[in-house]
Amino acid sequence: MRVAPPVSISEAQRERLVSWANGRKSAVRLAQRAQMILLAAQGWTDKHIAKRLHCGRRAVARWRERFIESDTPGIERDAPRPGRKPKITKAKVKEIVRMTTVERPAGATHWSTRSMATAAGVSEASVRRIWHAHGLKPHVVSTFKVSNDKRFVEKLEDVVGLYLNPPEHALVLCCDEKSQIQALDRTQPGLPLKRGRAQTMTHDYKRHGTTTLFAALNTLDGSLIGQCMPRHRHQEWLRFLKLIDASTPMDLQLHLIADNYGTHKHPKVQAWLAKHSRFHMHFTPTSASWLNMVERFFRDLSEQQLVRGVFRSVPELIDTIDAYIKHHNRDPKPFIWTARASDILAKVVRARAKINKVASV
């Protein structure tokens, strides 16, 4: 006759088992296992414990043995189970990953779950699981542009230095133009947002003209100087510089961050700047407009006013932009720049190395 091995527990073990057995938040399985061990420690047999707890005798014997072997952790968690043998081998998974990242399907630029399933001889669901596990998204493509400016490092350190360590008794203004803002009117009225239905807009539209927004973002407090003009030539840029001059305290130096657009460097602009010594121009590297923080304001303007807006004329569009700027300036919040020039430069160096590696293949 088989005799169950005796169970002895310490006072600390007893307290923990009792807390599991009586705890309101304990899992039912864990509470039952704790009761098994407590009864076994009192000398109960597996048969009597099973009858008391309405379970199988073999289950009691199994948890008794696991407690003796591994203490309380032995009954706290289930032992790992082998599970069903996978139908797709590791070699097949590796091959699917290789095909996804190296090869192209016939007649397409990238793989879909259907085309990969057909080529690999597996189901679409299997392809989807493998791609998800390896972080592969063939349908997604990201755009990028690495600046080739010969003075990239110099301009980068200059602009980022103004953000992280602005000069005293001066204002740092991020300036740019958002050109070709279209006054678009929808051909049919859309339906408003309601429960169970998104707002609707027609895909086609009527054009009523364009305007250009000249903007200067104050990096100190987030306020904005803005003016809409019909064109964006050097004449309009000069007019905007004069507006900046009139809108800022005369005793402060002005450091303007701008891109390399030709109107910003026009001879007449250069002549005007030479006569106004408090203006200091700082140019971002070519193909690096992301260094100009006013682009962040332009994104907010587009998302919050322009994309869903309906404008029946250019004056209506200009009134909407002016109202948005006034609303923004009532409670402006600055955009905080945190990236150091060295970190940005290291990222650019890595990007160039990868581009050169791909180009040499």
Secondary structure, DSSP 4 states (H G I P E B T S, - for coil): ---PPP----HHHHHHHHHHHH-TTS-HHHHHHHHHHHHHHTT--HHHHHHHHTS-HHHHHHHHHHHHHHSTHHHHSPPP---PPPSS-HHHHHHHHHHHHH---TTSSS--HHHHHHHHTS-HHHHHHHHHHTT--TT----------TTHHHHHHHHHHHHHSPPTTEEEEEEEEEEEEEEEEESSPPPPPBTTB-----S-EEEEEEEEEEEEEETTT--EEEEEES--SHHHHHHHHHHHHHHS-TTSEEEEEE---GGGG-HHHHHHHHH-TTEEEEEPPTT-GGG-THHHHHHHHIIIIISS---SSHHHHHHHHHHHHHHHHHS--PPPP---HHHHHHHHHHHHHHHHHHHH-
